Amino acid sequence: MKDNDVLVQYKIMRQILIYLSHLDHEDTEKQMLKKLSKQLKDEDWTWNNLNTLC
């Protein structure tokens, strides 16, 4: 059951990202790069944080 919940969450997050990129592609890219840069500089870096960004 838990795997199913994770899959549903992934699909929802994927759809949201697709819609956001259609609204303003450049801004979405800028925001994601900003967050990725923060992840790389942050000493609190974790796989979970990176997966959340992805």
N, C-alpha and C positions, 0 to 999 in steps of 0.2 A: 504494500500500500504506500509506503514512504517513497519508493522509487517513482510511483505514479504521480505523487504530489510534486516531486522535484521536476519531473518532466513537464507537468502543467505549468509550473512556475517558469521554467526555461522558455517555454513557448510564448507565454505572456510577455516576458521580458524581451524576447526577440521581436515580437510584434510592436512593442512600444518603441524599441530602437529603430525599427524600420519606419514607423510613422514620424518619429522625430527627425530622422535623416531626410525624409521627404519634405518636412516643413522648412528646414533651413540646414542644408547639408554643411555649409561652411561653419556655422556656429556649432553644430553637433560635433564636427571633427575637432574644432578648437577646444570645446569643453572636455572631450575625451582625452585629447593630448595633454591638456592641463592636469587632469586627474592622474594620467599615467606618469607624468613628470613628477607630480607630488608623491606618487607611490615609490618612484625610484629614489627620491631624495629623503623620504621619510625613514627613520630608523625603526619604525614600527611595521615594517613591510611584512606581509604574510601572503600566503597563497590564496587564502580566503578573500582578502581585500582585492587582489588582482582578479580573481574569478568574478567577484562582484562587478568590477569594472567591465570585464569582458562580457 
